[in-house]
Amino acid sequence: MKAFLQMLLLGLVLALGPMAGSQAADKPAAVLFHADWCLNCKLMKPRLAALQQQYGDRIEFIRVDYTTDAGRAEGKALAKARGFAKLYGENRATGWVALLKPDGTEAGALHVTMEDAEMQRALEDLLAASESS
């Protein structure tokens, strides 16, 4: 039963789109490593929502959830499908955002300590790096 629920949740995550699941292969991504108990995640949520409104047509916003075993399983599957399995496997922190080029390579990060203008600059750099690769 547990395996069935994990597969069902994985299917929902992959079907829901931005901030939930899979990324369009031709777009760069901003991947939030999230957990419900994470204070930095809670602080980042409204800031990421604003950035998603501004950049969502050019950058795919994805959330991988570390809160539950099912969420971790979904995140692992998504990371493998999207090409950032190594990053996912090595990551032990929540409350930060990995910036990935369309091929899955890391191009930067967003952290809660960054000013909004710094975050926007990092996203602009991600777009520039994605166009040149």
Secondary structure, DSSP 4 states (H G I P E B T S, - for coil): -HHHHHHHHHHHHHHH-TTTS---TTS-EEEEEE-TT-HHHHHHHHHHHHHHHHHTTTSEEEEEE-SSHHHHHHHHHHHHHHT-HHHHHH----SEEEEE-TTS-EEEEEETTS-HHHHHHHHHHHHHHHHH-
